[in-house]
Amino acid sequence: MVIPISEAEGVAPGLVPQRTLYTGVLMPAIGLGTFGSEHSPADEVARAVKDAVSLGYRHLDCASVYQNENQIGAALQDVFHQGIGREELWIGSKLWNDKHAEADIIPACRQSLADLQLNYLDMYLVHWPFPNFHPPGCGVDSRSPDAKPYIHDRFMKTWRQMERLVDLGLVRHIGTSNMTIPKLKLLLRDARIKPAVNQMELHPHFQQRELFDFVRANGMEPVGYSPVGSPARPERDRTPEDTVDIEDSVIIKIADRLGVHPAAVCVKWAVQRGQTPIPFSTKRGNYLANLRCTTTEPLTADDMQAIARIDKNCRLIKGQVFLWRENQTWEDLWDVDGEIRT
């Protein structure tokens, strides 16, 4: 059952900040992530989706590879039966890496629509720019025998089918995820329908200022995953030098002053900075706190400056499983010197 907002002490959706896409369409400036495939059962994620909507969330970030879209679709039907209209929700999904072939893209999107029990998606992203499959739950050393680097001409064949999804009315916007400036420059040059968003890792210890500014300057909205430092990320993405945002003394000091959990400070900073965070949690207290913090008194200019100074360039989701040849490091995926690795 969907609990009415008045009973749940949630947040009125109209109070939540919005982003204006280059199409003029509004997108809620916080979403509920659903990446629970490796640590949260699908039915648990679906229950969180249903409850989060009852509390005021209107933006849901899904993906086929999360292996829970079918259960989320059933939860959405419960939501609609309770009187919330489809047009009130912003729902996105993503094309997984083993579906980049031209013949696979439209069927993959149709499958997500069928699983989610929807007629259209508000946003559909290319999940990673590499067509390199790896099985869920694999280790850090897993490599696809067919792995390839980013090849722009091949990516554009994928993108042309993404554009067709818009033409067919199956999706209303298309976007990218885990792209770099060199790759985005090529895509923006050649796209007929340009990406509306770039989804990227963003949190206080990994602010990606150059990419963040590039995305916004080119009419895209930055959507930030792992906004509180991804404490439940897969083991393969953990390295000894990783830092923990919610244990940073600057974040803790602000949280203590405001009387909130440090995670809420990270989310609040993200929204106020101008990105759209999509934190994942199946705990009601957590996702409610994340939503509430977007509507309370903003962080001060001193707070924002203090957080800007704690950037550690600490990428947590490194993506080693997408590497395509021996003796590479994960930095090769991210074009750190401004050149696309081949």
C-alpha positions in Angstrom: 0.0 0.0 0.0 1.2 3.5 -0.8 1.0 5.7 2.3 -0.3 9.2 1.6 2.3 11.9 2.1 0.4 13.7 4.9 0.4 10.5 6.9 4.0 9.6 6.2 5.4 13.1 7.0 7.1 13.1 3.6 7.9 16.0 1.3 5.5 17.7 -1.0 6.9 17.1 -4.5 6.4 20.7 -5.5 9.0 21.8 -2.9 11.7 19.6 -4.4 14.1 21.6 -6.7 13.9 21.0 -10.5 16.5 21.0 -13.3 15.5 22.4 -16.7 16.8 20.3 -19.5 17.7 21.8 -22.9 14.3 20.7 -24.1 12.6 22.9 -21.6 11.3 19.9 -19.6 11.8 19.8 -15.9 13.5 16.9 -14.1 13.5 16.6 -10.3 16.9 17.5 -8.8 17.1 14.4 -6.7 16.3 10.8 -7.6 16.1 7.4 -5.9 18.8 5.1 -7.2 17.9 1.4 -7.6 21.4 -0.2 -7.9 20.8 -3.0 -5.4 21.6 -5.9 -7.7 24.6 -7.1 -5.7 23.5 -6.4 -2.2 19.8 -5.8 -1.9 17.1 -8.2 -3.1 14.9 -7.0 -5.9 11.7 -7.1 -3.8 13.4 -5.0 -1.2 14.3 -2.4 -3.8 10.8 -2.4 -5.2 9.3 -1.8 -1.7 11.7 1.1 -1.3 10.6 2.5 -4.6 6.9 2.3 -3.7 7.5 3.9 -0.3 9.8 6.6 -1.6 7.2 7.7 -4.1 4.7 7.9 -1.2 7.1 10.2 0.6 7.5 12.6 -2.3 10.2 11.2 -4.6 9.3 11.7 -8.3 12.6 10.7 -9.9 13.6 7.0 -10.2 16.9 5.9 -11.7 16.7 2.3 -13.0 18.8 0.0 -15.2 18.4 -3.4 -16.8 21.6 -4.7 -15.3 20.3 -4.0 -11.8 18.1 -7.1 -12.3 15.1 -5.6 -10.5 13.1 -3.7 -13.2 10.4 -6.4 -13.3 9.8 -6.0 -9.5 10.0 -2.2 -9.8 7.3 -2.4 -12.5 4.9 -4.2 -10.2 5.6 -1.6 -7.5 4.9 1.2 -10.0 1.5 -0.3 -10.9 0.6 -0.1 -7.2 1.7 3.5 -7.2 -0.5 4.3 -10.2 -3.4 2.5 -8.6 -3.1 4.8 -5.6 -3.7 7.8 -7.8 -0.3 9.1 -8.8 -0.2 9.7 -12.5 2.6 8.4 -14.8 3.2 12.0 -15.9 4.1 12.9 -12.3 7.1 10.6 -12.3 10.5 10.9 -14.0 11.7 7.4 -14.7 15.0 6.5 -16.4 16.7 3.3 -17.4 20.0 2.4 -19.1 21.3 0.3 -22.0 23.7 -2.3 -20.8 27.1 -3.1 -22.4 26.1 -6.3 -24.1 23.3 -4.5 -26.0 25.4 -1.9 -28.0 24.9 -3.7 -31.3 22.5 -1.8 -33.6 20.0 -4.7 -33.7 19.9 -5.0 -29.9 19.2 -1.4 -28.8 15.5 -0.9 -29.5 14.6 -4.4 -28.2 16.6 -3.8 -25.1 14.7 -0.6 -24.4 11.4 -2.3 -25.2 12.3 -5.0 -22.6 13.0 -2.4 -19.9 9.6 -0.8 -20.8 7.9 -4.2 -20.5 9.6 -5.0 -17.2 8.8 -1.5 -15.8 5.2 -1.8 -17.2 5.6 1.6 -18.9 4.7 3.1 -22.3 7.7 5.4 -22.4 10.8 6.4 -20.4 11.7 10.0 -19.5 15.4 9.2 -19.9 17.4 6.4 -21.4 21.2 6.3 -21.0 24.0 4.4 -22.5 25.3 2.9 -19.2 29.0 2.7 -20.2 30.7 3.8 -23.4 32.4 0.4 -23.6 30.6 -2.7 -25.2 32.4 -4.9 -22.7 30.2 -7.4 -20.9 30.9 -8.7 -17.5 28.6 -10.9 -15.4 27.0 -9.5 -12.2 29.0 -10.1 -9.1 32.2 -10.8 -10.9 35.6 -10.1 -9.5 37.9 -7.2 -10.2 40.0 -9.3 -12.6 37.1 -10.4 -14.8 37.6 -9.5 -18.5 35.4 -10.1 -21.5 37.3 -12.0 -24.2 35.6 -9.7 -26.7 36.4 -6.5 -24.8 37.2 -3.4 -27.0 38.2 0.2 -26.3 36.0 3.2 -27.1 35.7 3.4 -30.9 33.8 6.5 -31.8 32.3 5.3 -35.1 31.0 2.2 -33.4 29.6 4.3 -30.5 27.8 6.5 -33.0 26.0 3.5 -34.5 24.7 2.9 -31.0 23.8 6.5 -30.6 21.8 6.6 -33.8 19.6 3.8 -32.5 19.3 5.8 -29.2 18.0 8.7 -31.3 15.6 6.4 -33.1 14.1 5.6 -29.6 13.2 9.3 -29.3 11.8 9.3 -32.8 9.6 6.2 -32.0 8.3 7.9 -28.8 9.7 5.1 -26.6 11.9 7.6 -24.7 11.7 11.3 -24.3 15.4 12.1 -23.7 18.6 10.2 -24.2 21.8 10.6 -22.3 25.2 9.3 -21.5 26.9 7.8 -18.4 30.5 7.4 -17.4 31.7 9.5 -20.3 34.8 11.8 -20.4 35.4 15.2 -22.0 37.2 13.8 -25.1 34.4 11.3 -25.7 31.6 13.9 -25.1 33.3 16.3 -27.5 33.1 13.8 -30.3 29.5 12.8 -29.5 28.3 16.5 -29.3 30.0 17.1 -32.7 28.2 14.2 -34.4 24.9 13.7 -32.6 21.6 14.6 -34.2 19.9 14.5 -30.7 22.4 15.5 -28.1 22.5 14.0 -24.7 20.3 15.7 -22.1 22.4 14.5 -19.2 25.7 12.8 -18.4 25.5 10.6 -15.4 28.8 10.5 -13.5 30.4 9.8 -10.2 30.1 12.9 -8.0 30.6 13.3 -4.3 32.6 15.7 -2.1 35.8 13.7 -2.4 35.4 13.4 -6.1 34.0 16.6 -7.5 35.2 16.3 -11.1 35.2 20.1 -11.6 36.4 20.1 -15.2 34.0 17.5 -16.4 31.1 19.0 -14.3 31.7 22.4 -15.9 32.0 21.0 -19.4 28.7 19.1 -19.1 26.9 22.2 -17.9 28.5 24.5 -20.4 27.3 22.2 -23.2 23.7 22.2 -22.2 23.6 18.9 -20.3 22.7 18.3 -16.7 25.2 16.4 -14.5 23.5 13.5 -12.7 25.7 12.3 -9.8 25.8 8.7 -8.7 27.5 7.6 -5.4 26.7 11.0 -3.9 27.5 10.0 -0.4 30.6 8.0 -1.3 29.0 4.6 -2.2 29.5 2.8 1.1 27.8 -0.3 -0.3 29.8 -0.4 -3.6 31.0 -3.8 -5.0 34.2 -5.2 -3.4 35.9 -5.0 -6.8 35.8 -1.2 -6.7 37.5 -0.9 -3.3 41.2 0.0 -3.0 43.2 0.8 0.1 43.6 4.4 -0.8 39.8 5.1 -1.0 38.5 7.8 1.3 35.2 8.1 3.1 33.2 11.3 2.5 30.8 10.9 5.5 33.8 10.5 7.8 35.4 13.8 6.6 35.7 16.3 9.5 34.3 19.1 7.3 31.2 17.1 6.5 30.8 16.0 10.1 31.1 19.5 11.5 28.4 20.8 9.1 26.2 17.8 9.9 26.6 18.3 13.7 25.6 22.0 13.3 22.5 21.1 11.3 21.6 18.1 13.3 21.6 15.7 10.4 23.5 12.6 9.2 26.7 13.4 7.2 25.1 11.7 4.2 22.4 14.4 4.1 25.1 17.1 3.9 26.6 15.3 0.9 23.2 15.2 -0.8 22.4 18.8 0.1 25.7 20.0 -1.2 25.1 18.1 -4.5 21.7 19.6 -5.1 22.9 23.1 -4.2 26.0 22.8 -6.3 23.9 22.1 -9.4 24.0 18.4 -9.9 21.2 15.8 -9.5 22.2 13.1 -7.0 20.6 9.7 -7.1 21.4 8.1 -3.7 20.4 4.5 -3.2 19.0 3.1 0.0 16.3 0.7 1.0 16.1 2.2 4.5 13.2 4.6 4.9 15.0 6.9 7.3 17.8 7.3 4.9 15.9 8.0 1.7 13.5 10.3 3.6 16.4 12.3 5.1 17.9 12.6 1.6 14.7 14.0 0.2 14.0 16.3 3.1 17.4 17.9 3.0 16.8 19.3 -0.5 14.0 21.5 0.9 15.5 22.9 4.1 17.7 26.0 4.6 20.6 25.9 2.2 24.2 25.4 3.2 26.0 28.7 3.7 28.6 30.1 1.3 31.3 29.2 3.8 30.0 25.6 3.9 30.1 25.3 0.2 33.6 26.7 0.0 34.8 24.4 2.8 33.4 21.4 0.9 35.0 22.6 -2.3 38.3 22.4 -0.6 38.0 18.7 0.5 38.0 17.3 -3.1 40.5 14.4 -3.1 40.1 13.3 -6.7 39.1 9.9 -5.2 37.3 7.9 -7.8 35.5 5.0 -6.1 33.8 3.3 -9.1 36.9 2.5 -11.1 35.5 0.1 -13.7 38.4 -2.3 -14.1 36.2 -5.0 -15.5 35.8 -2.9 -18.7 39.5 -2.9 -19.6 40.3 -4.5 -22.9 43.9 -5.6 -22.9 46.6 -6.8 -20.5 48.8 -4.6 -18.4 46.3 -1.8 -18.2 45.2 0.2 -15.2 41.7 1.6 -14.5 43.0 5.1 -15.3 43.0 4.0 -19.0 39.2 4.1 -19.0 39.0 7.7 -18.0 41.2 9.6 -20.5 43.0 11.3 -17.7 45.5 13.1 -20.0 42.7 14.2 -22.4 43.4 11.5 -24.9 41.1 8.5 -25.6 42.9 5.3 -25.0 42.8 2.7 -27.8 
